[in-house]
Amino acid sequence: MFKIQKGYDTVTKSFRLPVELVEALDGLAYKYNLSLNQLVVQCLNYALDNLEENETEGEKAAK
């Protein structure tokens, strides 16, 4: 289950995101009283934690 949390150490990076995605994230950040950055970090962590890693074509061929 995705839970919104606050607080962590940071490093600065820049990313280009679709306008519609940023608008949706802005709305959620406002709703939960978070910065947009805090919400994006949590979404990315959730995606990484739940990523299904597929075998690469090279790994399949080696089997």
HTML snippet that shows the backbone in 3Dmol.js (N, CA, C, O; Angstrom):
<script src="https://3Dmol.org/build/3Dmol-min.js"></script>
<div id="view" style="width:600px;height:400px;position:relative"></div>
<script>
const pdb = `
ATOM      1  N   MET A   1       0.847  -1.187   0.000  1.00  0.00           N
ATOM      2  CA  MET A   1       0.000   0.000   0.000  1.00  0.00           C
ATOM      3  C   MET A   1       0.883   1.236   0.000  1.00  0.00           C
ATOM      4  O   MET A   1       1.864   1.292   0.740  1.00  0.00           O
ATOM      5  N   PHE A   2       0.558   2.206  -0.799  1.00  0.00           N
ATOM      6  CA  PHE A   2       1.311   3.450  -0.878  1.00  0.00           C
ATOM      7  C   PHE A   2       0.904   4.358   0.261  1.00  0.00           C
ATOM      8  O   PHE A   2      -0.273   4.691   0.405  1.00  0.00           O
ATOM      9  N   LYS A   3       1.888   4.769   1.088  1.00  0.00           N
ATOM     10  CA  LYS A   3       1.623   5.698   2.185  1.00  0.00           C
ATOM     11  C   LYS A   3       2.493   6.932   1.996  1.00  0.00           C
ATOM     12  O   LYS A   3       3.682   6.818   1.699  1.00  0.00           O
ATOM     13  N   ILE A   4       1.911   8.094   2.167  1.00  0.00           N
ATOM     14  CA  ILE A   4       2.652   9.337   2.018  1.00  0.00           C
ATOM     15  C   ILE A   4       3.389   9.641   3.316  1.00  0.00           C
ATOM     16  O   ILE A   4       2.801   9.630   4.397  1.00  0.00           O
ATOM     17  N   GLN A   5       4.700   9.915   3.190  1.00  0.00           N
ATOM     18  CA  GLN A   5       5.559  10.192   4.340  1.00  0.00           C
ATOM     19  C   GLN A   5       6.260  11.524   4.137  1.00  0.00           C
ATOM     20  O   GLN A   5       6.203  12.106   3.054  1.00  0.00           O
ATOM     21  N   LYS A   6       6.918  12.001   5.178  1.00  0.00           N
ATOM     22  CA  LYS A   6       7.661  13.256   5.098  1.00  0.00           C
ATOM     23  C   LYS A   6       9.087  13.055   5.613  1.00  0.00           C
ATOM     24  O   LYS A   6       9.311  12.227   6.496  1.00  0.00           O
ATOM     25  N   GLY A   7      10.062  13.809   5.066  1.00  0.00           N
ATOM     26  CA  GLY A   7      11.418  13.895   5.579  1.00  0.00           C
ATOM     27  C   GLY A   7      12.415  12.908   5.006  1.00  0.00           C
ATOM     28  O   GLY A   7      12.156  11.705   5.001  1.00  0.00           O
ATOM     29  N   TYR A   8      13.587  13.406   4.509  1.00  0.00           N
ATOM     30  CA  TYR A   8      14.683  12.596   3.992  1.00  0.00           C
ATOM     31  C   TYR A   8      15.833  13.517   3.577  1.00  0.00           C
ATOM     32  O   TYR A   8      15.624  14.719   3.416  1.00  0.00           O
ATOM     33  N   ASP A   9      17.065  12.964   3.397  1.00  0.00           N
ATOM     34  CA  ASP A   9      18.202  13.723   2.884  1.00  0.00           C
ATOM     35  C   ASP A   9      18.035  13.865   1.371  1.00  0.00           C
ATOM     36  O   ASP A   9      17.387  13.028   0.743  1.00  0.00           O
ATOM     37  N   THR A  10      18.612  14.918   0.778  1.00  0.00           N
ATOM     38  CA  THR A  10      18.376  15.170  -0.641  1.00  0.00           C
ATOM     39  C   THR A  10      19.640  15.494  -1.426  1.00  0.00           C
ATOM     40  O   THR A  10      20.679  15.825  -0.854  1.00  0.00           O
ATOM     41  N   VAL A  11      19.531  15.392  -2.735  1.00  0.00           N
ATOM     42  CA  VAL A  11      20.507  15.864  -3.714  1.00  0.00           C
ATOM     43  C   VAL A  11      19.687  16.508  -4.834  1.00  0.00           C
ATOM     44  O   VAL A  11      18.566  16.076  -5.102  1.00  0.00           O
ATOM     45  N   THR A  12      20.226  17.525  -5.484  1.00  0.00           N
ATOM     46  CA  THR A  12      19.478  18.246  -6.508  1.00  0.00           C
ATOM     47  C   THR A  12      19.710  17.644  -7.890  1.00  0.00           C
ATOM     48  O   THR A  12      20.851  17.454  -8.311  1.00  0.00           O
ATOM     49  N   LYS A  13      18.606  17.344  -8.597  1.00  0.00           N
ATOM     50  CA  LYS A  13      18.612  16.859  -9.983  1.00  0.00           C
ATOM     51  C   LYS A  13      17.478  17.555 -10.714  1.00  0.00           C
ATOM     52  O   LYS A  13      16.543  18.054 -10.087  1.00  0.00           O
ATOM     53  N   SER A  14      17.557  17.589 -12.044  1.00  0.00           N
ATOM     54  CA  SER A  14      16.489  18.181 -12.855  1.00  0.00           C
ATOM     55  C   SER A  14      15.910  17.128 -13.782  1.00  0.00           C
ATOM     56  O   SER A  14      16.645  16.331 -14.365  1.00  0.00           O
ATOM     57  N   PHE A  15      14.571  17.128 -13.919  1.00  0.00           N
ATOM     58  CA  PHE A  15      13.872  16.210 -14.811  1.00  0.00           C
ATOM     59  C   PHE A  15      12.802  16.974 -15.556  1.00  0.00           C
ATOM     60  O   PHE A  15      12.215  17.915 -15.021  1.00  0.00           O
ATOM     61  N   ARG A  16      12.544  16.573 -16.790  1.00  0.00           N
ATOM     62  CA  ARG A  16      11.436  17.156 -17.562  1.00  0.00           C
ATOM     63  C   ARG A  16      10.263  16.194 -17.482  1.00  0.00           C
ATOM     64  O   ARG A  16      10.395  15.010 -17.795  1.00  0.00           O
ATOM     65  N   LEU A  17       9.122  16.708 -17.064  1.00  0.00           N
ATOM     66  CA  LEU A  17       7.925  15.888 -16.886  1.00  0.00           C
ATOM     67  C   LEU A  17       6.779  16.471 -17.692  1.00  0.00           C
ATOM     68  O   LEU A  17       6.718  17.684 -17.894  1.00  0.00           O
ATOM     69  N   PRO A  18       5.865  15.619 -18.156  1.00  0.00           N
ATOM     70  CA  PRO A  18       4.700  16.130 -18.886  1.00  0.00           C
ATOM     71  C   PRO A  18       3.854  17.048 -17.999  1.00  0.00           C
ATOM     72  O   PRO A  18       3.698  16.802 -16.803  1.00  0.00           O
ATOM     73  N   VAL A  19       3.323  18.089 -18.593  1.00  0.00           N
ATOM     74  CA  VAL A  19       2.531  19.085 -17.869  1.00  0.00           C
ATOM     75  C   VAL A  19       1.385  18.428 -17.112  1.00  0.00           C
ATOM     76  O   VAL A  19       1.141  18.759 -15.952  1.00  0.00           O
ATOM     77  N   GLU A  20       0.677  17.501 -17.757  1.00  0.00           N
ATOM     78  CA  GLU A  20      -0.475  16.857 -17.126  1.00  0.00           C
ATOM     79  C   GLU A  20      -0.065  16.074 -15.876  1.00  0.00           C
ATOM     80  O   GLU A  20      -0.791  16.055 -14.882  1.00  0.00           O
ATOM     81  N   LEU A  21       1.102  15.430 -15.935  1.00  0.00           N
ATOM     82  CA  LEU A  21       1.596  14.668 -14.790  1.00  0.00           C
ATOM     83  C   LEU A  21       1.927  15.600 -13.627  1.00  0.00           C
ATOM     84  O   LEU A  21       1.593  15.311 -12.478  1.00  0.00           O
ATOM     85  N   VAL A  22       2.576  16.701 -13.926  1.00  0.00           N
ATOM     86  CA  VAL A  22       2.927  17.669 -12.880  1.00  0.00           C
ATOM     87  C   VAL A  22       1.669  18.268 -12.260  1.00  0.00           C
ATOM     88  O   VAL A  22       1.611  18.465 -11.046  1.00  0.00           O
ATOM     89  N   GLU A  23       0.678  18.554 -13.067  1.00  0.00           N
ATOM     90  CA  GLU A  23      -0.568  19.108 -12.534  1.00  0.00           C
ATOM     91  C   GLU A  23      -1.253  18.118 -11.597  1.00  0.00           C
ATOM     92  O   GLU A  23      -1.758  18.505 -10.542  1.00  0.00           O
ATOM     93  N   ALA A  24      -1.271  16.840 -11.981  1.00  0.00           N
ATOM     94  CA  ALA A  24      -1.879  15.818 -11.122  1.00  0.00           C
ATOM     95  C   ALA A  24      -1.096  15.671  -9.820  1.00  0.00           C
ATOM     96  O   ALA A  24      -1.684  15.562  -8.745  1.00  0.00           O
ATOM     97  N   LEU A  25       0.221  15.669  -9.921  1.00  0.00           N
ATOM     98  CA  LEU A  25       1.059  15.556  -8.722  1.00  0.00           C
ATOM     99  C   LEU A  25       0.920  16.791  -7.828  1.00  0.00           C
ATOM    100  O   LEU A  25       0.882  16.672  -6.603  1.00  0.00           O
ATOM    101  N   ASP A  26       0.844  17.970  -8.439  1.00  0.00           N
ATOM    102  CA  ASP A  26       0.637  19.199  -7.667  1.00  0.00           C
ATOM    103  C   ASP A  26      -0.645  19.113  -6.843  1.00  0.00           C
ATOM    104  O   ASP A  26      -0.668  19.503  -5.676  1.00  0.00           O
ATOM    105  N   GLY A  27      -1.711  18.601  -7.459  1.00  0.00           N
ATOM    106  CA  GLY A  27      -2.981  18.461  -6.751  1.00  0.00           C
ATOM    107  C   GLY A  27      -2.873  17.522  -5.566  1.00  0.00           C
ATOM    108  O   GLY A  27      -3.401  17.815  -4.493  1.00  0.00           O
ATOM    109  N   LEU A  28      -2.190  16.388  -5.745  1.00  0.00           N
ATOM    110  CA  LEU A  28      -2.000  15.452  -4.640  1.00  0.00           C
ATOM    111  C   LEU A  28      -1.127  16.046  -3.538  1.00  0.00           C
ATOM    112  O   LEU A  28      -1.415  15.891  -2.351  1.00  0.00           O
ATOM    113  N   ALA A  29      -0.059  16.726  -3.946  1.00  0.00           N
ATOM    114  CA  ALA A  29       0.834  17.345  -2.961  1.00  0.00           C
ATOM    115  C   ALA A  29       0.065  18.357  -2.115  1.00  0.00           C
ATOM    116  O   ALA A  29       0.229  18.408  -0.896  1.00  0.00           O
ATOM    117  N   TYR A  30      -0.762  19.148  -2.758  1.00  0.00           N
ATOM    118  CA  TYR A  30      -1.570  20.126  -2.036  1.00  0.00           C
ATOM    119  C   TYR A  30      -2.541  19.429  -1.081  1.00  0.00           C
ATOM    120  O   TYR A  30      -2.688  19.826   0.075  1.00  0.00           O
ATOM    121  N   LYS A  31      -3.199  18.387  -1.587  1.00  0.00           N
ATOM    122  CA  LYS A  31      -4.181  17.648  -0.781  1.00  0.00           C
ATOM    123  C   LYS A  31      -3.565  17.073   0.492  1.00  0.00           C
ATOM    124  O   LYS A  31      -4.195  17.086   1.550  1.00  0.00           O
ATOM    125  N   TYR A  32      -2.335  16.570   0.391  1.00  0.00           N
ATOM    126  CA  TYR A  32      -1.677  15.940   1.540  1.00  0.00           C
ATOM    127  C   TYR A  32      -0.678  16.857   2.246  1.00  0.00           C
ATOM    128  O   TYR A  32       0.087  16.408   3.099  1.00  0.00           O
ATOM    129  N   ASN A  33      -0.689  18.146   1.886  1.00  0.00           N
ATOM    130  CA  ASN A  33       0.169  19.143   2.521  1.00  0.00           C
ATOM    131  C   ASN A  33       1.649  18.749   2.448  1.00  0.00           C
ATOM    132  O   ASN A  33       2.370  18.800   3.445  1.00  0.00           O
ATOM    133  N   LEU A  34       2.085  18.355   1.244  1.00  0.00           N
ATOM    134  CA  LEU A  34       3.475  17.987   0.980  1.00  0.00           C
ATOM    135  C   LEU A  34       4.035  18.893  -0.105  1.00  0.00           C
ATOM    136  O   LEU A  34       3.287  19.522  -0.853  1.00  0.00           O
ATOM    137  N   SER A  35       5.355  18.952  -0.180  1.00  0.00           N
ATOM    138  CA  SER A  35       5.948  19.617  -1.334  1.00  0.00           C
ATOM    139  C   SER A  35       5.821  18.667  -2.519  1.00  0.00           C
ATOM    140  O   SER A  35       5.711  17.454  -2.343  1.00  0.00           O
ATOM    141  N   LEU A  36       5.837  19.214  -3.703  1.00  0.00           N
ATOM    142  CA  LEU A  36       5.795  18.392  -4.905  1.00  0.00           C
ATOM    143  C   LEU A  36       6.988  17.443  -4.908  1.00  0.00           C
ATOM    144  O   LEU A  36       6.852  16.279  -5.286  1.00  0.00           O
ATOM    145  N   ASN A  37       8.133  17.920  -4.497  1.00  0.00           N
ATOM    146  CA  ASN A  37       9.333  17.090  -4.452  1.00  0.00           C
ATOM    147  C   ASN A  37       9.151  15.886  -3.526  1.00  0.00           C
ATOM    148  O   ASN A  37       9.511  14.767  -3.892  1.00  0.00           O
ATOM    149  N   GLN A  38       8.606  16.100  -2.351  1.00  0.00           N
ATOM    150  CA  GLN A  38       8.392  14.987  -1.417  1.00  0.00           C
ATOM    151  C   GLN A  38       7.492  13.914  -2.032  1.00  0.00           C
ATOM    152  O   GLN A  38       7.753  12.720  -1.893  1.00  0.00           O
ATOM    153  N   LEU A  39       6.448  14.346  -2.700  1.00  0.00           N
ATOM    154  CA  LEU A  39       5.526  13.404  -3.319  1.00  0.00           C
ATOM    155  C   LEU A  39       6.192  12.637  -4.455  1.00  0.00           C
ATOM    156  O   LEU A  39       6.021  11.423  -4.560  1.00  0.00           O
ATOM    157  N   VAL A  40       6.948  13.327  -5.308  1.00  0.00           N
ATOM    158  CA  VAL A  40       7.624  12.672  -6.428  1.00  0.00           C
ATOM    159  C   VAL A  40       8.619  11.633  -5.911  1.00  0.00           C
ATOM    160  O   VAL A  40       8.698  10.536  -6.464  1.00  0.00           O
ATOM    161  N   VAL A  41       9.370  11.953  -4.874  1.00  0.00           N
ATOM    162  CA  VAL A  41      10.325  10.999  -4.296  1.00  0.00           C
ATOM    163  C   VAL A  41       9.596   9.750  -3.823  1.00  0.00           C
ATOM    164  O   VAL A  41      10.048   8.633  -4.072  1.00  0.00           O
ATOM    165  N   GLN A  42       8.486   9.933  -3.152  1.00  0.00           N
ATOM    166  CA  GLN A  42       7.739   8.780  -2.649  1.00  0.00           C
ATOM    167  C   GLN A  42       7.161   7.946  -3.791  1.00  0.00           C
ATOM    168  O   GLN A  42       7.145   6.718  -3.712  1.00  0.00           O
ATOM    169  N   CYS A  43       6.691   8.595  -4.841  1.00  0.00           N
ATOM    170  CA  CYS A  43       6.180   7.856  -5.998  1.00  0.00           C
ATOM    171  C   CYS A  43       7.300   7.048  -6.660  1.00  0.00           C
ATOM    172  O   CYS A  43       7.095   5.893  -7.034  1.00  0.00           O
ATOM    173  N   LEU A  44       8.470   7.647  -6.801  1.00  0.00           N
ATOM    174  CA  LEU A  44       9.596   6.946  -7.405  1.00  0.00           C
ATOM    175  C   LEU A  44      10.054   5.777  -6.539  1.00  0.00           C
ATOM    176  O   LEU A  44      10.343   4.700  -7.060  1.00  0.00           O
ATOM    177  N   ASN A  45      10.124   5.976  -5.231  1.00  0.00           N
ATOM    178  CA  ASN A  45      10.500   4.879  -4.333  1.00  0.00           C
ATOM    179  C   ASN A  45       9.506   3.734  -4.423  1.00  0.00           C
ATOM    180  O   ASN A  45       9.901   2.568  -4.444  1.00  0.00           O
ATOM    181  N   TYR A  46       8.231   4.054  -4.477  1.00  0.00           N
ATOM    182  CA  TYR A  46       7.197   3.030  -4.597  1.00  0.00           C
ATOM    183  C   TYR A  46       7.377   2.259  -5.907  1.00  0.00           C
ATOM    184  O   TYR A  46       7.299   1.030  -5.924  1.00  0.00           O
ATOM    185  N   ALA A  47       7.615   2.981  -6.999  1.00  0.00           N
ATOM    186  CA  ALA A  47       7.801   2.331  -8.295  1.00  0.00           C
ATOM    187  C   ALA A  47       9.015   1.411  -8.274  1.00  0.00           C
ATOM    188  O   ALA A  47       8.948   0.292  -8.782  1.00  0.00           O
ATOM    189  N   LEU A  48      10.115   1.862  -7.698  1.00  0.00           N
ATOM    190  CA  LEU A  48      11.315   1.024  -7.626  1.00  0.00           C
ATOM    191  C   LEU A  48      11.110  -0.192  -6.741  1.00  0.00           C
ATOM    192  O   LEU A  48      11.560  -1.288  -7.077  1.00  0.00           O
ATOM    193  N   ASP A  49      10.440  -0.012  -5.626  1.00  0.00           N
ATOM    194  CA  ASP A  49      10.188  -1.129  -4.708  1.00  0.00           C
ATOM    195  C   ASP A  49       9.263  -2.176  -5.318  1.00  0.00           C
ATOM    196  O   ASP A  49       9.304  -3.342  -4.925  1.00  0.00           O
ATOM    197  N   ASN A  50       8.437  -1.775  -6.265  1.00  0.00           N
ATOM    198  CA  ASN A  50       7.456  -2.680  -6.849  1.00  0.00           C
ATOM    199  C   ASN A  50       7.741  -3.004  -8.315  1.00  0.00           C
ATOM    200  O   ASN A  50       6.869  -3.489  -9.034  1.00  0.00           O
ATOM    201  N   LEU A  51       8.953  -2.734  -8.740  1.00  0.00           N
ATOM    202  CA  LEU A  51       9.360  -2.979 -10.121  1.00  0.00           C
ATOM    203  C   LEU A  51       9.552  -4.468 -10.362  1.00  0.00           C
ATOM    204  O   LEU A  51      10.255  -5.140  -9.608  1.00  0.00           O
ATOM    205  N   GLU A  52       8.932  -4.976 -11.404  1.00  0.00           N
ATOM    206  CA  GLU A  52       9.155  -6.356 -11.803  1.00  0.00           C
ATOM    207  C   GLU A  52      10.292  -6.346 -12.800  1.00  0.00           C
ATOM    208  O   GLU A  52      10.152  -5.849 -13.917  1.00  0.00           O
ATOM    209  N   GLU A  53      11.413  -6.898 -12.389  1.00  0.00           N
ATOM    210  CA  GLU A  53      12.579  -6.908 -13.271  1.00  0.00           C
ATOM    211  C   GLU A  53      12.478  -8.071 -14.236  1.00  0.00           C
ATOM    212  O   GLU A  53      12.360  -9.226 -13.827  1.00  0.00           O
ATOM    213  N   ASN A  54      12.525  -7.756 -15.523  1.00  0.00           N
ATOM    214  CA  ASN A  54      12.460  -8.766 -16.572  1.00  0.00           C
ATOM    215  C   ASN A  54      13.876  -9.137 -16.998  1.00  0.00           C
ATOM    216  O   ASN A  54      14.796  -8.322 -16.927  1.00  0.00           O
ATOM    217  N   GLU A  55      14.031 -10.361 -17.434  1.00  0.00           N
ATOM    218  CA  GLU A  55      15.324 -10.788 -17.946  1.00  0.00           C
ATOM    219  C   GLU A  55      15.619 -10.039 -19.236  1.00  0.00           C
ATOM    220  O   GLU A  55      14.715  -9.764 -20.025  1.00  0.00           O
ATOM    221  N   THR A  56      16.891  -9.711 -19.447  1.00  0.00           N
ATOM    222  CA  THR A  56      17.275  -9.086 -20.711  1.00  0.00           C
ATOM    223  C   THR A  56      17.331 -10.161 -21.782  1.00  0.00           C
ATOM    224  O   THR A  56      17.375 -11.349 -21.463  1.00  0.00           O
ATOM    225  N   GLU A  57      17.330  -9.770 -23.023  1.00  0.00           N
ATOM    226  CA  GLU A  57      17.381 -10.727 -24.131  1.00  0.00           C
ATOM    227  C   GLU A  57      18.640 -11.585 -24.036  1.00  0.00           C
ATOM    228  O   GLU A  57      18.592 -12.775 -24.349  1.00  0.00           O
ATOM    229  N   GLY A  58      19.757 -11.011 -23.613  1.00  0.00           N
ATOM    230  CA  GLY A  58      21.002 -11.759 -23.463  1.00  0.00           C
ATOM    231  C   GLY A  58      20.912 -12.836 -22.409  1.00  0.00           C
ATOM    232  O   GLY A  58      21.461 -13.923 -22.587  1.00  0.00           O
ATOM    233  N   GLU A  59      20.225 -12.553 -21.309  1.00  0.00           N
ATOM    234  CA  GLU A  59      20.052 -13.539 -20.240  1.00  0.00           C
ATOM    235  C   GLU A  59      19.164 -14.683 -20.722  1.00  0.00           C
ATOM    236  O   GLU A  59      19.414 -15.837 -20.376  1.00  0.00           O
ATOM    237  N   LYS A  60      18.135 -14.388 -21.509  1.00  0.00           N
ATOM    238  CA  LYS A  60      17.235 -15.422 -22.022  1.00  0.00           C
ATOM    239  C   LYS A  60      17.988 -16.355 -22.970  1.00  0.00           C
ATOM    240  O   LYS A  60      17.801 -17.571 -22.933  1.00  0.00           O
ATOM    241  N   ALA A  61      18.843 -15.773 -23.824  1.00  0.00           N
ATOM    242  CA  ALA A  61      19.569 -16.555 -24.814  1.00  0.00           C
ATOM    243  C   ALA A  61      20.588 -17.475 -24.143  1.00  0.00           C
ATOM    244  O   ALA A  61      20.883 -18.552 -24.662  1.00  0.00           O
ATOM    245  N   ALA A  62      21.126 -17.061 -22.996  1.00  0.00           N
ATOM    246  CA  ALA A  62      22.141 -17.847 -22.305  1.00  0.00           C
ATOM    247  C   ALA A  62      21.553 -19.076 -21.631  1.00  0.00           C
ATOM    248  O   ALA A  62      22.294 -19.998 -21.291  1.00  0.00           O
ATOM    249  N   LYS A  63      20.241 -19.113 -21.428  1.00  0.00           N
ATOM    250  CA  LYS A  63      19.608 -20.247 -20.727  1.00  0.00           C
ATOM    251  C   LYS A  63      19.400 -21.429 -21.622  1.00  0.00           C
ATOM    252  O   LYS A  63      18.881 -22.454 -21.180  1.00  0.00           O
TER     253      LYS A  63
END
`;
const viewer = $3Dmol.createViewer("view");
viewer.addModel(pdb, "pdb");
viewer.setStyle({}, {cartoon: {color: "spectrum"}});
viewer.zoomTo();
viewer.render();
</script>
